[in-house]
Amino acid sequence: MRLSIERKKEKVYPDSKRVIARFFFSQSERSKELIQRVMDLPETEVFSIVSPILQEYSKRHRNITRILYRHCQKVVYLIDELGIDYEKLTNYRKLLIGSYFTHEYSIESAAFFNPSIVEDPDQSELEEGQKRMIISFRAVGEGHISSIVFRRALVDKDANVHVLPAGNYIDEAEVILRATYNKKLFFEKAAETKIDVHILEEVREKLADTFDYLNLRKVITDSKNLKDDDMVKIEYEKVLWLSDSYHDISFSKDTDISDRVIFPISEFERKGIEDARFVRFTGEDDSVIYYATYTAYDGSLIMPKLLQTKDFYDFNVSPLYGIGAQNKNLALFPRKINGKYAMLSRIDGWNNYIMYSDKITVWQYPVKLHEPKYPWEFIQIGNCGSPIETEHGWLVITHGVGPMRRYCLGAILLDLQDPSVEIGRLNEPLLIPNKEEREGYVPNVLYSCGSIIHNNKLIIPYGLSDYCSSFATVDVNDLLHRLRWK
């Protein structure tokens, strides 16, 4: 007898009207020509150009003037190179310069999928049986660039999901580069990025055991100035790009969760931030913090990274280290096990692994846990988010890829005290693409990055063929019974 899976009617679609005002930059000489042309305009013409821009785009962006000022400030060094005193520019001329270095980007125009779901930190003013949730999604726009976006949802006593409407504005976070770096860990990660080893060694020797961004930038600048080869200069730049992978981001407190977008920031994630797996982590002192593992992608290199937040306003971002922090599909357990952090991974691209660590950012010694067994998962398997603790074991929703690259969801059950031991496994898919779900941006794919249990129902948010996301529920007792007897 098959498990009874209820597909919910609620669906979340991409919204091409959700745009951000991105900084746009061409090569330096061309940009200086552009700035000079703006400087040659009379002040009356500057006002006549920028005034309608402010009127039109203030309806599309929160505080467009702040955005344009910020983008102008990013090219201050070019303004200085032209011999122009930035401080003497009028505000309208600064805004006009900023507008030429700004373009709108529709973050959800291509695809909207791979959701994960966690409890909202705010559970106030709810009716009995309700729970407030935060759902993250992978949104894809022009050029197949992925970012992380959010929606808030209410779940009622019957596990029906009601996703609240998104706000009208999108806010990018303020980025704060990390103050200090640990040299040993920094250069271990640098070695994985295929940066020229001789350049890495040269830079490493010039830095102290701990250093800050300004120290690193000075070393890189001084070294570059001694070189004539542009390709060699780029290798030095890559070391600086890596430092951008360590940063904090902060959103304005007057934003709704749906207004906040985590967009690629460092060069090592310029092609996208993929498949964030959020988890509500409970410390040994009962403190709560939210973590998310995600994949940064630069077009050729995959870099697993970690987000940390307590309130979804302020986030800490850093790379993950070690031979276990490779490839995709890293998912953190929601608490320590026997005094250690625990993580699922898929380091070889085909099988699920498990590993333990004393440090949440350093992962070594992965052990194979779970490999393809049934025809619907012969090509590869992976996890669909963090394990969920139940009285009978750790419930892990999995994905499997079979014939015609069809993605299905499955499930395994791991021992509570020793999750390296598999105690149950479904011998057939839990969820497969039906005829209404198989067409889309990427056909025949169901995929999830995290589920949750509410009132004894397992709620599985899932992307369907990558064009939108939906939800399914299954009775937890029925699922566990099936797993325990397989």
MARVO-489162 format. One record per residue (C-alpha): x, y, z; residue in one letter. Coordinates in steps of 0.2 Angstrom, whole numbers, plus 5000, padded with zeros to 4 digits. Layout:
BEGIN
XYZA...
# end
This chain:
BEGIN
500050005000M500750174995R500950315007L499650445005S500450614999I499350764998E499950894986R499351064991K498551194979K499651334986E501051384973K502351514973V502751594957Y504251704951P503851884949D504751974935S504252144942K505352114958R506952214953V508452274961I509552424956A511252344953R512952434952F513552424934F515352454929F516252444912S518152454910Q518952594919S519452704904E517652694897R516952734914S518052884915K517452954898E515652934904L516053024920I516853164911Q515353184899R514253204914V515453334921M515353434905D513453454906L512853624913P512053614930E510253654923T510353504911E510953394925V509453434935F508253414920S508953234917I509053174935V507453244942S506253134931P507352984935I507053014953L505253034951Q505052874940E506152754950Y505652804967S504052714964K505052554960R506452564973H506552604992R507552764993N508252774975I509352924980T510252824993R510652694980I511252814967L512352904980Y513052734985R513452684967H514252854963C515352834979Q515952664971K516852764957V517552904968V519252834964Y518952864945L518353034949I519953074958D520953004944E520153134933L520753274945G518953314950I518553354969D517153244973Y516653344988E516353494977K515053404966L513253454968T512053324975N511153314958Y512753284948R513253144960K511553064958L511653074939L513352994939I512752864950G511252834938S512452794924Y513252654934F511552584939T510452454930H508852364935E508952174937Y507452064939S507951934951I506551804948E506251824930S506851654924A506551524938A505951514956F506351344965F507251244978N506351304994P506851275012S505751305027I506051355045V505151425060E505051615060D505951685075P504351785079D502851665084Q501851805093S499951845090E499551675082L497951575084E498051395092E498851275080G499651405069Q501451425066K502351565056R503651505044M505051585034I505351505017I506951535007S506951504988F508251504974R507751644962A508551654945V508651804933G509551864918E511151764914G510551624925H511251714941I510451644957S510051734973S509251694989I507451764992V506251745006F504351735009R503351725025R502051595027A500751545040L500351365043V498651315050D498251165062K497951055047D499651095039A498951205025N500251335020V499751515016H501151615009V500951795012L501051924997P502851984994A503252174997G503352294983N505152344986Y506752244986I508252284997D510052234995E511052215011A512452325017E514052225015V515352235028I517052145024L517752045038R518952135050A520251995052T520751835044Y521551675050N523051655039K523051465040K521251445036L521251575023F522651495013F521951325015E520451385006K521451484993A522351324988A520651244983E520251394971T521651344959K522451514961I524351504955D525251424970V526851534968H525751684970I524851614985L526551574993E527251744989E525651834997V525651715012R527451755017E527051945017K525551925030L525551895048A524651745056D523051855057T522752005046F521452125040D520752175023Y521852335022L523352225025N522952105012L522452244999R524152335002K525052174999V524052134983I524252314976T526152324979D526452154971S525352194956K526252354953N527852254951L527052144937K526752184918D525852034913D523952064915D523551874917M524751874932V523952024939K522251934938I522951794949E523351924962Y521651994961E520951824964K521751824981V520751984985L519151904978W519351764991L519351895005S517651954999D516951775003S517151825021Y515951965025H514352015035D512852085028I511452185036S509752235030F508752385036S507552355050K506152435041D506152295028T504952145027D505751975025I505051965007S506052125003D507752055008R508751974994V510451894996I511351924980F513051864974P514351984982I516051904979S516851864963E516851684968F514951684968E514651794953R513751664944K512551624958G512151574976I511251404974E510151294985D510251365002A509751235016R509151335031F509051245048V508551305065R510051255076F509851235095T511451245105G511851145120E511351295131D509651295122D510151455112S509451465094V510351515079I509951495060Y511251415049Y511151395030A512351305019T512451355001Y513451334985T514351484978A514751474959Y515851574948D515551484932G516851344935S517251334953L516051274967I516351344984M515251284999P514851425011K513951455027L512651585032L512351625051Q510951735057T509851755073K508551875066D508651865047F509152045047Y511052025050D512051885042F513751815044N514551735028V516051625027S516751485017P516751305023L518451215024Y519051035023G518950885011I517150855017G516651035011A516750994993Q515450984979N513551024984K512250954995N512951005012L511550995026A511851025044L511050925058F509951045069P510951005085R512650935090K512750745092I513850675105N514650845107G515050875089K514250965074Y513650845061A513350865043M512750775027L513650795011S513950734993R515750754990I515850634975D514250704967G513350534968W513250474986N512750545003N514050555016Y514150605034I515450685044M515750765062Y516750915068S517151015083D517151175072K515651215062I516651285047T517951145046V517450975039W518550825037Q518450635036Y516750605027P516050425028V514950355014K513150345022L511950305008H512150254989E510950224975P510050064977K508350074967Y508150114948P507350284951W508950344959E510350254949F511150414942I511450504959Q510650534976I510750674988G509950755003N508450875002C508950975017G509450955036S508850795045P507350815056I507350735073E505950615078T505750495092E506150355081H507650425072G508350565060W507150585046L508050635030V507150685014I508250634999T508250654980H508650524967G508950544949V508450404937G508050374919P507750534908M508550634922R506950624932R507150694950Y506050604963C506050624982L506350484994G506650465013A507850375024I507950355043L509550365053L509950315071D509750455084L511350415093Q512350365078D511650435062P512950345052S511850195054V510350185042E508850105050I507550135037G507350175018R505950195006L506050064992N504950184981E504850374978P503950474991L503550604978L503750604959I503350734945P501550714939N500950774922K500450944929E502250974937E503450894924R503451044912E504551194915G506151284915Y507051114919V505750974915P505450824926N506250884942V505650894960L506850964972Y506851024990S508051105002C507251085018G505551015026S504751035043I503550945055I501951035061H500550945070N501250775065N501250815047K502850825037L502750985026I503850975011I504051125000P504751084983Y505251164967G504351094952L505251084936S506151244942D504851364936Y503851384953C503751304970S502351204979S502051104995F501550924999A501150845016T501250665023V500750595040D502350575050V501750415059N501350335042D503050385035L504050325050L503050165051H503450125033R505350175035L505550065051R504949915042W505949925027K
# end
